[in-house]
Amino acid sequence: MKYWVGTTDNNWFKYLSSIQPDEVNFWQPRGGATYADLTSGSLFLFKLKRPYNHIAGGAHFVKSTALPMSMAWGAFGTKNRAPSSRP
């Protein structure tokens, strides 16, 4: 089974844990990751940054799409970022 470990923002992960959304948008600045080897249903693991530095949760990968940042923010809202962060 293929999987991906994505390093994620600690505050965003904490926020997502509190609202338990039906989906999230994991993005990276400059679109560095393409997830080309992942197929729908693959495991996507969330690794927290310092000071935690461990896998804290996971989800099932659905698909990867390149979008302009404004479109991603509009489509996913707080499923894309913690409410206190700004696009």
Long-range contacts (C-beta under 8 A, 24 or more apart in sequence): 1-42, 1-43, 2-37, 2-38, 2-39, 2-42, 2-43, 3-38, 3-42, 3-43, 3-44, 3-45, 4-33, 4-35, 4-38, 4-42, 4-43, 4-44, 4-45, 4-61, 5-45, 5-47, 5-55, 6-33, 6-44, 6-45, 6-46, 6-47, 7-47, 7-48, 7-49, 8-46, 8-47, 8-48, 8-49, 9-49, 9-82, 9-85, 10-48, 10-49, 10-52, 11-82, 11-84, 11-85, 12-81, 12-82, 12-85, 13-46, 13-48, 13-56, 13-57, 14-82, 15-78, 15-82, 15-83, 16-79, 17-57, 19-78, 21-78, 21-79, 23-62, 23-76, 23-79, 24-59, 24-76, 24-79, 24-80, 25-72, 25-75, 25-76, 25-79, 25-80, 27-72, 27-80, 31-66, 33-64, 34-64, 35-61, 35-64, 36-64, 38-64
